């Protein structure tokens, strides 16, 4: 990977590592607009101030926007979420492996 590509990945990771950033995007992955309150409920345990900050950052990054019915992911945000879809399948496998590891440790 070139230095320029590394820098781009680093910038994306910096944005997504912000607390709740991925959860905000993930809550919008079904493509349905959500109001601020609904988005807050979907993310869970996020303060209004933090949600507002994440929305501003994700909108500035071009990953989400606001339409007549609420917040939505942009085409760019949908592309990112499509690429992250494998995380859901991986999480199920990982959870199963963690359960097996815990069972072995108890023996």
Phi and psi restraints in degrees (range 20) as a CNS / XPLOR table:
assign (resid 1 and name C) (resid 2 and name N)
       (resid 2 and name CA) (resid 2 and name C) 1.0 -75.2 20.0 2
assign (resid 2 and name N) (resid 2 and name CA)
       (resid 2 and name C) (resid 3 and name N) 1.0 166.1 20.0 2
assign (resid 2 and name C) (resid 3 and name N)
       (resid 3 and name CA) (resid 3 and name C) 1.0 -61.6 20.0 2
assign (resid 3 and name N) (resid 3 and name CA)
       (resid 3 and name C) (resid 4 and name N) 1.0 -37.4 20.0 2
assign (resid 3 and name C) (resid 4 and name N)
       (resid 4 and name CA) (resid 4 and name C) 1.0 -65.7 20.0 2
assign (resid 4 and name N) (resid 4 and name CA)
       (resid 4 and name C) (resid 5 and name N) 1.0 -41.9 20.0 2
assign (resid 4 and name C) (resid 5 and name N)
       (resid 5 and name CA) (resid 5 and name C) 1.0 -66.2 20.0 2
assign (resid 5 and name N) (resid 5 and name CA)
       (resid 5 and name C) (resid 6 and name N) 1.0 -41.3 20.0 2
assign (resid 5 and name C) (resid 6 and name N)
       (resid 6 and name CA) (resid 6 and name C) 1.0 -60.6 20.0 2
assign (resid 6 and name N) (resid 6 and name CA)
       (resid 6 and name C) (resid 7 and name N) 1.0 -40.7 20.0 2
assign (resid 6 and name C) (resid 7 and name N)
       (resid 7 and name CA) (resid 7 and name C) 1.0 -65.2 20.0 2
assign (resid 7 and name N) (resid 7 and name CA)
       (resid 7 and name C) (resid 8 and name N) 1.0 -40.5 20.0 2
assign (resid 7 and name C) (resid 8 and name N)
       (resid 8 and name CA) (resid 8 and name C) 1.0 -64.5 20.0 2
assign (resid 8 and name N) (resid 8 and name CA)
       (resid 8 and name C) (resid 9 and name N) 1.0 -43.1 20.0 2
assign (resid 8 and name C) (resid 9 and name N)
       (resid 9 and name CA) (resid 9 and name C) 1.0 -63.4 20.0 2
assign (resid 9 and name N) (resid 9 and name CA)
       (resid 9 and name C) (resid 10 and name N) 1.0 -42.4 20.0 2
assign (resid 9 and name C) (resid 10 and name N)
       (resid 10 and name CA) (resid 10 and name C) 1.0 -60.3 20.0 2
assign (resid 10 and name N) (resid 10 and name CA)
       (resid 10 and name C) (resid 11 and name N) 1.0 -42.2 20.0 2
assign (resid 10 and name C) (resid 11 and name N)
       (resid 11 and name CA) (resid 11 and name C) 1.0 -64.8 20.0 2
assign (resid 11 and name N) (resid 11 and name CA)
       (resid 11 and name C) (resid 12 and name N) 1.0 -42.7 20.0 2
assign (resid 11 and name C) (resid 12 and name N)
       (resid 12 and name CA) (resid 12 and name C) 1.0 -63.9 20.0 2
assign (resid 12 and name N) (resid 12 and name CA)
       (resid 12 and name C) (resid 13 and name N) 1.0 -45.8 20.0 2
assign (resid 12 and name C) (resid 13 and name N)
       (resid 13 and name CA) (resid 13 and name C) 1.0 -61.5 20.0 2
assign (resid 13 and name N) (resid 13 and name CA)
       (resid 13 and name C) (resid 14 and name N) 1.0 -39.7 20.0 2
assign (resid 13 and name C) (resid 14 and name N)
       (resid 14 and name CA) (resid 14 and name C) 1.0 -59.3 20.0 2
assign (resid 14 and name N) (resid 14 and name CA)
       (resid 14 and name C) (resid 15 and name N) 1.0 -42.8 20.0 2
assign (resid 14 and name C) (resid 15 and name N)
       (resid 15 and name CA) (resid 15 and name C) 1.0 -65.3 20.0 2
assign (resid 15 and name N) (resid 15 and name CA)
       (resid 15 and name C) (resid 16 and name N) 1.0 -48.3 20.0 2
assign (resid 15 and name C) (resid 16 and name N)
       (resid 16 and name CA) (resid 16 and name C) 1.0 -73.0 20.0 2
assign (resid 16 and name N) (resid 16 and name CA)
       (resid 16 and name C) (resid 17 and name N) 1.0 -20.9 20.0 2
assign (resid 16 and name C) (resid 17 and name N)
       (resid 17 and name CA) (resid 17 and name C) 1.0 -77.2 20.0 2
assign (resid 17 and name N) (resid 17 and name CA)
       (resid 17 and name C) (resid 18 and name N) 1.0 -13.4 20.0 2
assign (resid 17 and name C) (resid 18 and name N)
       (resid 18 and name CA) (resid 18 and name C) 1.0 -59.3 20.0 2
assign (resid 18 and name N) (resid 18 and name CA)
       (resid 18 and name C) (resid 19 and name N) 1.0 139.7 20.0 2
assign (resid 18 and name C) (resid 19 and name N)
       (resid 19 and name CA) (resid 19 and name C) 1.0 -52.9 20.0 2
assign (resid 19 and name N) (resid 19 and name CA)
       (resid 19 and name C) (resid 20 and name N) 1.0 125.5 20.0 2
assign (resid 19 and name C) (resid 20 and name N)
       (resid 20 and name CA) (resid 20 and name C) 1.0 74.4 20.0 2
assign (resid 20 and name N) (resid 20 and name CA)
       (resid 20 and name C) (resid 21 and name N) 1.0 -1.9 20.0 2
assign (resid 20 and name C) (resid 21 and name N)
       (resid 21 and name CA) (resid 21 and name C) 1.0 -58.2 20.0 2
assign (resid 21 and name N) (resid 21 and name CA)
       (resid 21 and name C) (resid 22 and name N) 1.0 -49.4 20.0 2
assign (resid 21 and name C) (resid 22 and name N)
       (resid 22 and name CA) (resid 22 and name C) 1.0 -65.1 20.0 2
assign (resid 22 and name N) (resid 22 and name CA)
       (resid 22 and name C) (resid 23 and name N) 1.0 -37.1 20.0 2
assign (resid 22 and name C) (resid 23 and name N)
       (resid 23 and name CA) (resid 23 and name C) 1.0 -64.5 20.0 2
assign (resid 23 and name N) (resid 23 and name CA)
       (resid 23 and name C) (resid 24 and name N) 1.0 -37.5 20.0 2
assign (resid 23 and name C) (resid 24 and name N)
       (resid 24 and name CA) (resid 24 and name C) 1.0 -63.5 20.0 2
assign (resid 24 and name N) (resid 24 and name CA)
       (resid 24 and name C) (resid 25 and name N) 1.0 -48.3 20.0 2
assign (resid 24 and name C) (resid 25 and name N)
       (resid 25 and name CA) (resid 25 and name C) 1.0 -62.5 20.0 2
assign (resid 25 and name N) (resid 25 and name CA)
       (resid 25 and name C) (resid 26 and name N) 1.0 -44.2 20.0 2
assign (resid 25 and name C) (resid 26 and name N)
       (resid 26 and name CA) (resid 26 and name C) 1.0 -61.2 20.0 2
assign (resid 26 and name N) (resid 26 and name CA)
       (resid 26 and name C) (resid 27 and name N) 1.0 -35.8 20.0 2
assign (resid 26 and name C) (resid 27 and name N)
       (resid 27 and name CA) (resid 27 and name C) 1.0 -65.2 20.0 2
assign (resid 27 and name N) (resid 27 and name CA)
       (resid 27 and name C) (resid 28 and name N) 1.0 -20.9 20.0 2
assign (resid 27 and name C) (resid 28 and name N)
       (resid 28 and name CA) (resid 28 and name C) 1.0 -100.9 20.0 2
assign (resid 28 and name N) (resid 28 and name CA)
       (resid 28 and name C) (resid 29 and name N) 1.0 5.9 20.0 2
assign (resid 28 and name C) (resid 29 and name N)
       (resid 29 and name CA) (resid 29 and name C) 1.0 -66.2 20.0 2
assign (resid 29 and name N) (resid 29 and name CA)
       (resid 29 and name C) (resid 30 and name N) 1.0 -20.5 20.0 2
assign (resid 29 and name C) (resid 30 and name N)
       (resid 30 and name CA) (resid 30 and name C) 1.0 -76.4 20.0 2
assign (resid 30 and name N) (resid 30 and name CA)
       (resid 30 and name C) (resid 31 and name N) 1.0 -8.1 20.0 2
assign (resid 30 and name C) (resid 31 and name N)
       (resid 31 and name CA) (resid 31 and name C) 1.0 87.8 20.0 2
assign (resid 31 and name N) (resid 31 and name CA)
       (resid 31 and name C) (resid 32 and name N) 1.0 -3.4 20.0 2
assign (resid 31 and name C) (resid 32 and name N)
       (resid 32 and name CA) (resid 32 and name C) 1.0 -87.6 20.0 2
assign (resid 32 and name N) (resid 32 and name CA)
       (resid 32 and name C) (resid 33 and name N) 1.0 133.8 20.0 2
assign (resid 32 and name C) (resid 33 and name N)
       (resid 33 and name CA) (resid 33 and name C) 1.0 -62.7 20.0 2
assign (resid 33 and name N) (resid 33 and name CA)
       (resid 33 and name C) (resid 34 and name N) 1.0 146.3 20.0 2
assign (resid 33 and name C) (resid 34 and name N)
       (resid 34 and name CA) (resid 34 and name C) 1.0 -130.8 20.0 2
assign (resid 34 and name N) (resid 34 and name CA)
       (resid 34 and name C) (resid 35 and name N) 1.0 138.6 20.0 2
assign (resid 34 and name C) (resid 35 and name N)
       (resid 35 and name CA) (resid 35 and name C) 1.0 -70.8 20.0 2
assign (resid 35 and name N) (resid 35 and name CA)
       (resid 35 and name C) (resid 36 and name N) 1.0 168.8 20.0 2
assign (resid 35 and name C) (resid 36 and name N)
       (resid 36 and name CA) (resid 36 and name C) 1.0 -56.3 20.0 2
assign (resid 36 and name N) (resid 36 and name CA)
       (resid 36 and name C) (resid 37 and name N) 1.0 -47.8 20.0 2
assign (resid 36 and name C) (resid 37 and name N)
       (resid 37 and name CA) (resid 37 and name C) 1.0 -64.1 20.0 2
assign (resid 37 and name N) (resid 37 and name CA)
       (resid 37 and name C) (resid 38 and name N) 1.0 -44.1 20.0 2
assign (resid 37 and name C) (resid 38 and name N)
       (resid 38 and name CA) (resid 38 and name C) 1.0 -64.3 20.0 2
assign (resid 38 and name N) (resid 38 and name CA)
       (resid 38 and name C) (resid 39 and name N) 1.0 -40.5 20.0 2
assign (resid 38 and name C) (resid 39 and name N)
       (resid 39 and name CA) (resid 39 and name C) 1.0 -64.0 20.0 2
assign (resid 39 and name N) (resid 39 and name CA)
       (resid 39 and name C) (resid 40 and name N) 1.0 -40.5 20.0 2
assign (resid 39 and name C) (resid 40 and name N)
       (resid 40 and name CA) (resid 40 and name C) 1.0 -61.9 20.0 2
assign (resid 40 and name N) (resid 40 and name CA)
       (resid 40 and name C) (resid 41 and name N) 1.0 -43.5 20.0 2
assign (resid 40 and name C) (resid 41 and name N)
       (resid 41 and name CA) (resid 41 and name C) 1.0 -65.3 20.0 2
assign (resid 41 and name N) (resid 41 and name CA)
       (resid 41 and name C) (resid 42 and name N) 1.0 -38.9 20.0 2
assign (resid 41 and name C) (resid 42 and name N)
       (resid 42 and name CA) (resid 42 and name C) 1.0 -65.4 20.0 2
assign (resid 42 and name N) (resid 42 and name CA)
       (resid 42 and name C) (resid 43 and name N) 1.0 -38.6 20.0 2
assign (resid 42 and name C) (resid 43 and name N)
       (resid 43 and name CA) (resid 43 and name C) 1.0 -74.9 20.0 2
assign (resid 43 and name N) (resid 43 and name CA)
       (resid 43 and name C) (resid 44 and name N) 1.0 -41.3 20.0 2
assign (resid 43 and name C) (resid 44 and name N)
       (resid 44 and name CA) (resid 44 and name C) 1.0 78.9 20.0 2
assign (resid 44 and name N) (resid 44 and name CA)
       (resid 44 and name C) (resid 45 and name N) 1.0 133.9 20.0 2
assign (resid 44 and name C) (resid 45 and name N)
       (resid 45 and name CA) (resid 45 and name C) 1.0 51.0 20.0 2
assign (resid 45 and name N) (resid 45 and name CA)
       (resid 45 and name C) (resid 46 and name N) 1.0 29.9 20.0 2
assign (resid 45 and name C) (resid 46 and name N)
       (resid 46 and name CA) (resid 46 and name C) 1.0 -104.2 20.0 2
assign (resid 46 and name N) (resid 46 and name CA)
       (resid 46 and name C) (resid 47 and name N) 1.0 134.3 20.0 2
assign (resid 46 and name C) (resid 47 and name N)
       (resid 47 and name CA) (resid 47 and name C) 1.0 -75.4 20.0 2
assign (resid 47 and name N) (resid 47 and name CA)
       (resid 47 and name C) (resid 48 and name N) 1.0 154.4 20.0 2
assign (resid 47 and name C) (resid 48 and name N)
       (resid 48 and name CA) (resid 48 and name C) 1.0 -56.7 20.0 2
assign (resid 48 and name N) (resid 48 and name CA)
       (resid 48 and name C) (resid 49 and name N) 1.0 -38.4 20.0 2
assign (resid 48 and name C) (resid 49 and name N)
       (resid 49 and name CA) (resid 49 and name C) 1.0 -63.4 20.0 2
assign (resid 49 and name N) (resid 49 and name CA)
       (resid 49 and name C) (resid 50 and name N) 1.0 -45.3 20.0 2
assign (resid 49 and name C) (resid 50 and name N)
       (resid 50 and name CA) (resid 50 and name C) 1.0 -65.6 20.0 2
assign (resid 50 and name N) (resid 50 and name CA)
       (resid 50 and name C) (resid 51 and name N) 1.0 -42.4 20.0 2
assign (resid 50 and name C) (resid 51 and name N)
       (resid 51 and name CA) (resid 51 and name C) 1.0 -61.8 20.0 2
assign (resid 51 and name N) (resid 51 and name CA)
       (resid 51 and name C) (resid 52 and name N) 1.0 -44.0 20.0 2
assign (resid 51 and name C) (resid 52 and name N)
       (resid 52 and name CA) (resid 52 and name C) 1.0 -59.7 20.0 2
assign (resid 52 and name N) (resid 52 and name CA)
       (resid 52 and name C) (resid 53 and name N) 1.0 -42.0 20.0 2
assign (resid 52 and name C) (resid 53 and name N)
       (resid 53 and name CA) (resid 53 and name C) 1.0 -64.1 20.0 2
assign (resid 53 and name N) (resid 53 and name CA)
       (resid 53 and name C) (resid 54 and name N) 1.0 -45.6 20.0 2
assign (resid 53 and name C) (resid 54 and name N)
       (resid 54 and name CA) (resid 54 and name C) 1.0 -63.6 20.0 2
assign (resid 54 and name N) (resid 54 and name CA)
       (resid 54 and name C) (resid 55 and name N) 1.0 -41.5 20.0 2
assign (resid 54 and name C) (resid 55 and name N)
       (resid 55 and name CA) (resid 55 and name C) 1.0 -59.5 20.0 2
assign (resid 55 and name N) (resid 55 and name CA)
       (resid 55 and name C) (resid 56 and name N) 1.0 -45.9 20.0 2
assign (resid 55 and name C) (resid 56 and name N)
       (resid 56 and name CA) (resid 56 and name C) 1.0 -60.2 20.0 2
assign (resid 56 and name N) (resid 56 and name CA)
       (resid 56 and name C) (resid 57 and name N) 1.0 -44.5 20.0 2
assign (resid 56 and name C) (resid 57 and name N)
       (resid 57 and name CA) (resid 57 and name C) 1.0 -66.1 20.0 2
assign (resid 57 and name N) (resid 57 and name CA)
       (resid 57 and name C) (resid 58 and name N) 1.0 -44.3 20.0 2
assign (resid 57 and name C) (resid 58 and name N)
       (resid 58 and name CA) (resid 58 and name C) 1.0 -70.3 20.0 2
assign (resid 58 and name N) (resid 58 and name CA)
       (resid 58 and name C) (resid 59 and name N) 1.0 -33.3 20.0 2
assign (resid 58 and name C) (resid 59 and name N)
       (resid 59 and name CA) (resid 59 and name C) 1.0 -69.0 20.0 2
assign (resid 59 and name N) (resid 59 and name CA)
       (resid 59 and name C) (resid 60 and name N) 1.0 -42.6 20.0 2
assign (resid 59 and name C) (resid 60 and name N)
       (resid 60 and name CA) (resid 60 and name C) 1.0 -62.9 20.0 2
assign (resid 60 and name N) (resid 60 and name CA)
       (resid 60 and name C) (resid 61 and name N) 1.0 -31.2 20.0 2
assign (resid 60 and name C) (resid 61 and name N)
       (resid 61 and name CA) (resid 61 and name C) 1.0 -81.7 20.0 2
assign (resid 61 and name N) (resid 61 and name CA)
       (resid 61 and name C) (resid 62 and name N) 1.0 -6.5 20.0 2
assign (resid 61 and name C) (resid 62 and name N)
       (resid 62 and name CA) (resid 62 and name C) 1.0 80.2 20.0 2
assign (resid 62 and name N) (resid 62 and name CA)
       (resid 62 and name C) (resid 63 and name N) 1.0 17.0 20.0 2
assign (resid 62 and name C) (resid 63 and name N)
       (resid 63 and name CA) (resid 63 and name C) 1.0 -94.6 20.0 2
assign (resid 63 and name N) (resid 63 and name CA)
       (resid 63 and name C) (resid 64 and name N) 1.0 -21.0 20.0 2
assign (resid 63 and name C) (resid 64 and name N)
       (resid 64 and name CA) (resid 64 and name C) 1.0 -145.4 20.0 2
assign (resid 64 and name N) (resid 64 and name CA)
       (resid 64 and name C) (resid 65 and name N) 1.0 160.1 20.0 2
assign (resid 64 and name C) (resid 65 and name N)
       (resid 65 and name CA) (resid 65 and name C) 1.0 -142.6 20.0 2
assign (resid 65 and name N) (resid 65 and name CA)
       (resid 65 and name C) (resid 66 and name N) 1.0 -171.6 20.0 2
assign (resid 65 and name C) (resid 66 and name N)
       (resid 66 and name CA) (resid 66 and name C) 1.0 -132.0 20.0 2
assign (resid 66 and name N) (resid 66 and name CA)
       (resid 66 and name C) (resid 67 and name N) 1.0 124.8 20.0 2
assign (resid 66 and name C) (resid 67 and name N)
       (resid 67 and name CA) (resid 67 and name C) 1.0 -110.3 20.0 2
assign (resid 67 and name N) (resid 67 and name CA)
       (resid 67 and name C) (resid 68 and name N) 1.0 -168.5 20.0 2
assign (resid 67 and name C) (resid 68 and name N)
       (resid 68 and name CA) (resid 68 and name C) 1.0 -62.1 20.0 2
assign (resid 68 and name N) (resid 68 and name CA)
       (resid 68 and name C) (resid 69 and name N) 1.0 -32.1 20.0 2
assign (resid 68 and name C) (resid 69 and name N)
       (resid 69 and name CA) (resid 69 and name C) 1.0 -98.9 20.0 2
assign (resid 69 and name N) (resid 69 and name CA)
       (resid 69 and name C) (resid 70 and name N) 1.0 -3.8 20.0 2
assign (resid 69 and name C) (resid 70 and name N)
       (resid 70 and name CA) (resid 70 and name C) 1.0 139.8 20.0 2
assign (resid 70 and name N) (resid 70 and name CA)
       (resid 70 and name C) (resid 71 and name N) 1.0 -162.6 20.0 2
assign (resid 70 and name C) (resid 71 and name N)
       (resid 71 and name CA) (resid 71 and name C) 1.0 -80.8 20.0 2
assign (resid 71 and name N) (resid 71 and name CA)
       (resid 71 and name C) (resid 72 and name N) 1.0 142.5 20.0 2
assign (resid 71 and name C) (resid 72 and name N)
       (resid 72 and name CA) (resid 72 and name C) 1.0 -142.0 20.0 2
assign (resid 72 and name N) (resid 72 and name CA)
       (resid 72 and name C) (resid 73 and name N) 1.0 160.0 20.0 2
assign (resid 72 and name C) (resid 73 and name N)
       (resid 73 and name CA) (resid 73 and name C) 1.0 -84.0 20.0 2
assign (resid 73 and name N) (resid 73 and name CA)
       (resid 73 and name C) (resid 74 and name N) 1.0 147.1 20.0 2
assign (resid 73 and name C) (resid 74 and name N)
       (resid 74 and name CA) (resid 74 and name C) 1.0 -81.7 20.0 2
assign (resid 74 and name N) (resid 74 and name CA)
       (resid 74 and name C) (resid 75 and name N) 1.0 177.3 20.0 2
assign (resid 74 and name C) (resid 75 and name N)
       (resid 75 and name CA) (resid 75 and name C) 1.0 -59.8 20.0 2
assign (resid 75 and name N) (resid 75 and name CA)
       (resid 75 and name C) (resid 76 and name N) 1.0 -38.7 20.0 2
assign (resid 75 and name C) (resid 76 and name N)
       (resid 76 and name CA) (resid 76 and name C) 1.0 -65.8 20.0 2
assign (resid 76 and name N) (resid 76 and name CA)
       (resid 76 and name C) (resid 77 and name N) 1.0 -43.1 20.0 2
assign (resid 76 and name C) (resid 77 and name N)
       (resid 77 and name CA) (resid 77 and name C) 1.0 -64.0 20.0 2
assign (resid 77 and name N) (resid 77 and name CA)
       (resid 77 and name C) (resid 78 and name N) 1.0 -39.6 20.0 2
assign (resid 77 and name C) (resid 78 and name N)
       (resid 78 and name CA) (resid 78 and name C) 1.0 -64.3 20.0 2
assign (resid 78 and name N) (resid 78 and name CA)
       (resid 78 and name C) (resid 79 and name N) 1.0 -37.0 20.0 2
assign (resid 78 and name C) (resid 79 and name N)
       (resid 79 and name CA) (resid 79 and name C) 1.0 -63.5 20.0 2
assign (resid 79 and name N) (resid 79 and name CA)
       (resid 79 and name C) (resid 80 and name N) 1.0 -43.7 20.0 2
assign (resid 79 and name C) (resid 80 and name N)
       (resid 80 and name CA) (resid 80 and name C) 1.0 -62.1 20.0 2
assign (resid 80 and name N) (resid 80 and name CA)
       (resid 80 and name C) (resid 81 and name N) 1.0 -45.5 20.0 2
assign (resid 80 and name C) (resid 81 and name N)
       (resid 81 and name CA) (resid 81 and name C) 1.0 -63.6 20.0 2
assign (resid 81 and name N) (resid 81 and name CA)
       (resid 81 and name C) (resid 82 and name N) 1.0 -36.7 20.0 2
assign (resid 81 and name C) (resid 82 and name N)
       (resid 82 and name CA) (resid 82 and name C) 1.0 -60.8 20.0 2
assign (resid 82 and name N) (resid 82 and name CA)
       (resid 82 and name C) (resid 83 and name N) 1.0 -41.4 20.0 2
assign (resid 82 and name C) (resid 83 and name N)
       (resid 83 and name CA) (resid 83 and name C) 1.0 -70.8 20.0 2
assign (resid 83 and name N) (resid 83 and name CA)
       (resid 83 and name C) (resid 84 and name N) 1.0 -25.5 20.0 2
assign (resid 83 and name C) (resid 84 and name N)
       (resid 84 and name CA) (resid 84 and name C) 1.0 -88.7 20.0 2
assign (resid 84 and name N) (resid 84 and name CA)
       (resid 84 and name C) (resid 85 and name N) 1.0 -4.7 20.0 2
assign (resid 84 and name C) (resid 85 and name N)
       (resid 85 and name CA) (resid 85 and name C) 1.0 -56.0 20.0 2
assign (resid 85 and name N) (resid 85 and name CA)
       (resid 85 and name C) (resid 86 and name N) 1.0 -33.0 20.0 2
assign (resid 85 and name C) (resid 86 and name N)
       (resid 86 and name CA) (resid 86 and name C) 1.0 -64.4 20.0 2
assign (resid 86 and name N) (resid 86 and name CA)
       (resid 86 and name C) (resid 87 and name N) 1.0 -19.1 20.0 2
assign (resid 86 and name C) (resid 87 and name N)
       (resid 87 and name CA) (resid 87 and name C) 1.0 -61.9 20.0 2
assign (resid 87 and name N) (resid 87 and name CA)
       (resid 87 and name C) (resid 88 and name N) 1.0 -36.7 20.0 2
assign (resid 87 and name C) (resid 88 and name N)
       (resid 88 and name CA) (resid 88 and name C) 1.0 -62.7 20.0 2
assign (resid 88 and name N) (resid 88 and name CA)
       (resid 88 and name C) (resid 89 and name N) 1.0 -47.0 20.0 2
assign (resid 88 and name C) (resid 89 and name N)
       (resid 89 and name CA) (resid 89 and name C) 1.0 -65.4 20.0 2
assign (resid 89 and name N) (resid 89 and name CA)
       (resid 89 and name C) (resid 90 and name N) 1.0 -41.9 20.0 2
assign (resid 89 and name C) (resid 90 and name N)
       (resid 90 and name CA) (resid 90 and name C) 1.0 -62.4 20.0 2
assign (resid 90 and name N) (resid 90 and name CA)
       (resid 90 and name C) (resid 91 and name N) 1.0 -41.5 20.0 2
assign (resid 90 and name C) (resid 91 and name N)
       (resid 91 and name CA) (resid 91 and name C) 1.0 -60.0 20.0 2
assign (resid 91 and name N) (resid 91 and name CA)
       (resid 91 and name C) (resid 92 and name N) 1.0 -39.0 20.0 2
assign (resid 91 and name C) (resid 92 and name N)
       (resid 92 and name CA) (resid 92 and name C) 1.0 -64.5 20.0 2
assign (resid 92 and name N) (resid 92 and name CA)
       (resid 92 and name C) (resid 93 and name N) 1.0 -44.1 20.0 2
assign (resid 92 and name C) (resid 93 and name N)
       (resid 93 and name CA) (resid 93 and name C) 1.0 -64.6 20.0 2
assign (resid 93 and name N) (resid 93 and name CA)
       (resid 93 and name C) (resid 94 and name N) 1.0 -42.5 20.0 2
assign (resid 93 and name C) (resid 94 and name N)
       (resid 94 and name CA) (resid 94 and name C) 1.0 -63.4 20.0 2
assign (resid 94 and name N) (resid 94 and name CA)
       (resid 94 and name C) (resid 95 and name N) 1.0 -43.6 20.0 2
assign (resid 94 and name C) (resid 95 and name N)
       (resid 95 and name CA) (resid 95 and name C) 1.0 -60.5 20.0 2
assign (resid 95 and name N) (resid 95 and name CA)
       (resid 95 and name C) (resid 96 and name N) 1.0 -42.5 20.0 2
assign (resid 95 and name C) (resid 96 and name N)
       (resid 96 and name CA) (resid 96 and name C) 1.0 -62.1 20.0 2
assign (resid 96 and name N) (resid 96 and name CA)
       (resid 96 and name C) (resid 97 and name N) 1.0 -43.3 20.0 2
assign (resid 96 and name C) (resid 97 and name N)
       (resid 97 and name CA) (resid 97 and name C) 1.0 -65.5 20.0 2
assign (resid 97 and name N) (resid 97 and name CA)
       (resid 97 and name C) (resid 98 and name N) 1.0 -36.3 20.0 2
assign (resid 97 and name C) (resid 98 and name N)
       (resid 98 and name CA) (resid 98 and name C) 1.0 -67.0 20.0 2
assign (resid 98 and name N) (resid 98 and name CA)
       (resid 98 and name C) (resid 99 and name N) 1.0 -36.1 20.0 2
assign (resid 98 and name C) (resid 99 and name N)
       (resid 99 and name CA) (resid 99 and name C) 1.0 -64.1 20.0 2
assign (resid 99 and name N) (resid 99 and name CA)
       (resid 99 and name C) (resid 100 and name N) 1.0 -41.7 20.0 2
assign (resid 99 and name C) (resid 100 and name N)
       (resid 100 and name CA) (resid 100 and name C) 1.0 -66.5 20.0 2
assign (resid 100 and name N) (resid 100 and name CA)
       (resid 100 and name C) (resid 101 and name N) 1.0 -41.0 20.0 2
assign (resid 100 and name C) (resid 101 and name N)
       (resid 101 and name CA) (resid 101 and name C) 1.0 -62.7 20.0 2
assign (resid 101 and name N) (resid 101 and name CA)
       (resid 101 and name C) (resid 102 and name N) 1.0 -42.7 20.0 2
assign (resid 101 and name C) (resid 102 and name N)
       (resid 102 and name CA) (resid 102 and name C) 1.0 -64.7 20.0 2
assign (resid 102 and name N) (resid 102 and name CA)
       (resid 102 and name C) (resid 103 and name N) 1.0 -38.0 20.0 2
assign (resid 102 and name C) (resid 103 and name N)
       (resid 103 and name CA) (resid 103 and name C) 1.0 -66.3 20.0 2
assign (resid 103 and name N) (resid 103 and name CA)
       (resid 103 and name C) (resid 104 and name N) 1.0 -39.0 20.0 2
assign (resid 103 and name C) (resid 104 and name N)
       (resid 104 and name CA) (resid 104 and name C) 1.0 -67.4 20.0 2
assign (resid 104 and name N) (resid 104 and name CA)
       (resid 104 and name C) (resid 105 and name N) 1.0 -38.4 20.0 2
assign (resid 104 and name C) (resid 105 and name N)
       (resid 105 and name CA) (resid 105 and name C) 1.0 -66.1 20.0 2
assign (resid 105 and name N) (resid 105 and name CA)
       (resid 105 and name C) (resid 106 and name N) 1.0 -30.5 20.0 2
assign (resid 105 and name C) (resid 106 and name N)
       (resid 106 and name CA) (resid 106 and name C) 1.0 -72.8 20.0 2
assign (resid 106 and name N) (resid 106 and name CA)
       (resid 106 and name C) (resid 107 and name N) 1.0 -23.9 20.0 2
